[in-house]
Amino acid sequence: MKAWVLHNIGDIRLDYVEEPILKDQEVLIQVKAAGICGSDIPRIYQSGAYRHPLIPGHEFSGVVVNTGASADTSLTGRRVGVFPLIPCRKCPPCRQKQYEMCRNYSYLGSRRDGGFAEYAAVPKENLIFLPNQVSFEAAAMLEPMAVAVHAMRRIKVQAEDKVAICGAGTIGLLLFLFLREAGIRDVFVFGNKDFQKQTLLKLGLPEDFYCDIRTNNTDQWLMERTDDIGADVFFECVGRNETFVQALNQTAFAGRIMLVGNPFGDMNLEKPIYWKILRNQLTVAGTWNSSFTNEAADDWHYVMERLSQNKLVPEELITHRFSLDRLDEGFHIMRDKTEDYVKIMGCSME
């Protein structure tokens, strides 16, 4: 089969490799769509993976074409999405079905071969079945959608809350979509790109609810729109020290801050800023990955229910589509920032 193989940092090639040999409880998926995640780019070009050679890609969907010896053969032909985290199912979080916090997990596309290939081996427990009305492209975006939903549900946003989102990348945009679908009307978004603003306006954000941080005093801008109180809930989706401080400055008394963005570096708080956590009795929470238990209450099924009912259309965020052979063009766009993009998708991989 053809696959993009990361041989070392910066050395990724489209190779012909052997199809995966299935373990007993695994299935073979013919990949139909695979999204490039922002984390794939430093993995390919800066930090490398946990082992080399490795096939990256953890946001993908497809069709089951074969099953391992102990897997249910009736799975063959099913359209599926894929939860990429493979839990040990033995550690304390796993025993409570909080698999996203597994202490000994594996992961498709970073610790074992993933979806930038014609075929991928996946544990049968990691499959979610797709209704006919849910496209392969939408299913390849289940993972980032579930990440956004996990953050939203953990912080328990209420309809009357004034909500701020700092960072209008893929997760920030998806957060806006799911907050709006959940009935949250007062959502303010901070960004720094004209393309982000235009995307949000197309998705339904009122223009006065977008703050361009390049041209505005962000503290003053938000206070003018929240009766000098601040946000009841603040999603920090950037992962920089200055945006964390912004969250602490702009969150209302007894408010909640959800830290979503992966950190770019160390986080350091000056004493007066730290005091704000205490004196304003702020709740500062973290989120990681998403819940997948193969039960209706998990984040992935929350997303799937809304996709099935056409309550949101994530395909609106796909800005580029490439065949498997040309997927490296997407890597380069994201690495070099040569074009505006939201989600870059590898499509119709056959």
N, C-alpha and C positions, 0 to 999 in steps of 0.2 A: 504494500500500500504506500501511498505518498503521505508524508508527514513533515511538518516543520520541526527539526531536531536541533535543540540547543546543545552544542558540543562543548562550549565554554563561554565565558563572558564575551558578548559581542559576536559570537560565532554561531549564527543560526542559519540553517540551510534546509532547503526542500529536498529531502532524501527519499529514496525507496527503502522501506524497512519491512520486516516481517510483521504480519498481522499479529495482534496480541494472542497469547495462549491463555485461554480462560481457566480460572480457578473454579472450584465446584460451585460456589455461590455467585459467580459473576455472569454478566451478559455482555454480548458484543453489540455495540451500537454503531450503526452507520450514521456518521455525523452529517446533519443537514444544515445546521447553522451554528456558528461559534463567534461570540463577541470578544473583542480585545478589551481587557480590563486595564485601567491605569496602572495597576500593580505589575502587569506583565512587562511593561517597558523597562523599569529598573531591573527586574529579574533577568531580562534578556541582555541589557546593555551595561548594567552597573554592578549588580551584586551577585548575579548568577543564581542558580537553583540549589536545592539541597543535594542533588547529585547530577552528574553529567555522564553520558548524554541523557537528555530528557525532552519529551514532547510537552511544551507548555499548553495553556488553555484550560480554564476552569469554568467558563460560561458557555455551555453548549447544550444542544438538544439533537434528537434524531430518532431513528427507528431501530428497535431490537431485531437483529438478524440471526443471532445464535445465542445459545445458553450453555452454561457450564453443566457438569454432570448432575449436580444437585439442585439446579435452578429449574423453575417451572417452565416447561417447554411452551406452555400457552402464552408466555410473554412474547414469543416471536411475532413480529409484525406490529407490536404496540408502539405508538408514538409516545415519546417520553422526554421529560426534562431531567436534569441531573443535579442532585445536591453534591457538591464537590468534596466536602469534608467527610472523611472516613473515620468514624470514632472507634476507639478501642472497645467500648461498651463494658468496661470493667472498672474504670476509675470512679471516684465519688461523683463528679458531675454526670458521667454517663449513667450511673445507677439511678440518678434522678431524671433521666432523659433530657438533660441539658447538654446535648451532644456538642453544641457550639463551643463549650468550655472544656472539652476533653483534654486531659493532660498528656495523652499519648497518641494523638491523631495522625493520620496520613492525609494527603490532600492531592486531588487530581490536578495536574498541571504545575505543581511546584515540588512535591515530594515523590510523586509517581506520574507516569505518562497521562497526559490530558487530551484535550479535544481539538488541537490544531492538526488534525489528521483525518484521513478518510474513515477510520474506525477507531473506537476506544473501548477498553474493557472497564466495566463499572460494576460494583457490587449491586445485586438486585435490590437490597434495602435502600439504596440511594436514588431509586427511580420515583418520579411522580408522573402519573399518566395524564396525557393531554386530551381534553375534549376536542372534537373536530374543529370547533370554531377558534381554537387557540393556535396561532401559527408557530412554525418552528422558530422564527425570528423572535417572537414574543417570549417563547419558552427559553431561548438562549439568554434572555434578559431576566429570567426568574431570580437568579442569584443576586444581582444588584438591587432588584426590586424588593426582595425579601430582607436585604440588609437595611434598606430605608424603612421598611415596615417594622423591623425589629426595634430600631431606634425610636420610632414613633410610639409603638405600643409600650415599650419599657418606661417611657417618661409619662405615659398616661395623659395625653393631651385632651383637654376638654373643649367643647364647642365654643365656650365664651372666652377662651384664652387668646391673648395676643401673642403671636408666635414669630420669632425671628429665625431666619436661616442664614448663616454666614458661610458662603461658598456655593457657587452655582455650577459646580461640575455635575457629573452624572448622578451621584447620590443626592446632592442638593436639589436637582431638578425633579428626581423621582420622589423625594420627600414632599416637595410642593404638590405634585400630582396626588399623592395618597392623602395628604392633609386636606386638600380641597375635596377629594372624594369622601372623606370622613366628615365633611360638614364644617371644617374650620375655615372661617371667612377671613379673619385678620391675620394674614401671613405676609411678613415683610422679608424681603430677600436682599442680601448684600452681595454684590459681585464687582468684577473689575474688567469686564469685556463687553463690548457692544453686542457681540454675537450672543452672549448669555442673556442680555436684556431682551433682544429680539426674540429669542427662543421662549423666554418666559412670557412675554406679551402674547405670543401665538398660543401658548398653553392656557392663557386666561388670566394672568396676573395683571391687575390694574397698574398703569404706568407709575402712579404715585406711590406704589408699594415696592418699587425697586430703587435701591440706593447704589449709585456708582461710587465706590469708595475712593476713586481717583479724584473726584471733584467735590465731595461732600465731607463735612464734619460728621462722622457717623453717629457720635453720641447725640449731637444736637438734632440730627435728622430723625432719629428714632424717638427721642423724647418729645419732639413736636407732634408726633403721630400717636403717642400713647399717654397723653395728658401728663407728661413729665414723670411717668412712673417706670417705664421700661417694659420689656417683654416678660410675660408670665413664663414662657418657655423659650429657651434659646438653644438652637442646634448649631454647634460648632463643627463645621464640615471641612475645615482646612488643615488643622493640625500644626498651626504655628503659634509661637508664644504670644505674638501681638494680637492674634484673633481670640486666643483664650482670654487674654486680659480684656479685650473688647466685650466678650461674653459676660465677664464678671462686672464690668462697668455698666452694662446695658440691661441686665436682668433685674426685674422688679423685686422688691422685698418679698421674702418667702417664695421666690421664684425657683425655677428648675432649669439646670443647664445639662444638656446631653452632649457629651464629647463623642464625636463620630469620626473626625478626620484622623488618619494615621499621622503620628508626629514626624515632622521634618528634622527635629533636633530636640535638645533638652528644653524642658519647660521650667522657667524660673519666675517666681512671683515675688515682687517687692512687698515689704511689710504692709504698706497702706492698702495694697490690692488684696492681700490675704485677709486683712481685717474685714473686707467687704463680705467675704464668705461667712464670717462669724456674725457680724452685726446685722446683715440682711437675712441671716438664717437661710442661706441658699442651699439647695440640694444640687450637688454636682455628681453626675452619674456617667458611667462609661458604657459603651455598647461594643459588641464584637460579633461579627458574622450574623447568623440568623438561626431561628429554631426550626428544626426539621425532625419530626418524630413519626411521620407518616400517619398523623392523626389530623382531624379536621381543625383542631385549634391551633396548629402551628403556623408560623409565618408564611411558609410556602403555600399552604392551602388557603390562607387568607388572601394571598395574591391571586391564586388560581381561581378562586370564586369570583373575584372582581373581573379578571380577564374573561372568564366564561360568560359573564353577564354584560360584557362590552362596556364596563364602567370606565375604563381607561384604555388607551391604545398606545403602548410603549413604543411601537414601531415609529411613532412620530419623532422619536429622538434619534433614530438611525440616520446619520448624515452621509455615511459612505458604505458601499457594499463592494466586496471583492470576492473573486473566486479563490479557492484554496491556493492555486498556483500564484496568485498575486497578493496574498495576504501580507507579504513583507512591505508592500506599499503602505498598508495601514500602520505597520510598526513604525515606518519612517515618518509618517505624518505626525504620529503621536510623540515620537522622540524629538523631532526637529521643530515641531509646532509650525509647520509650513502652511497649514490650512486650519480654518476653524472646524471643530468637530465636537460631537457629543458622544455618540456610540458608533464605533466602526465595527462592521459585521462581515464575517466570512459566510457566504451564503451558498446554498445548493451544492453542498459538497458531495459529489457522487463519483 
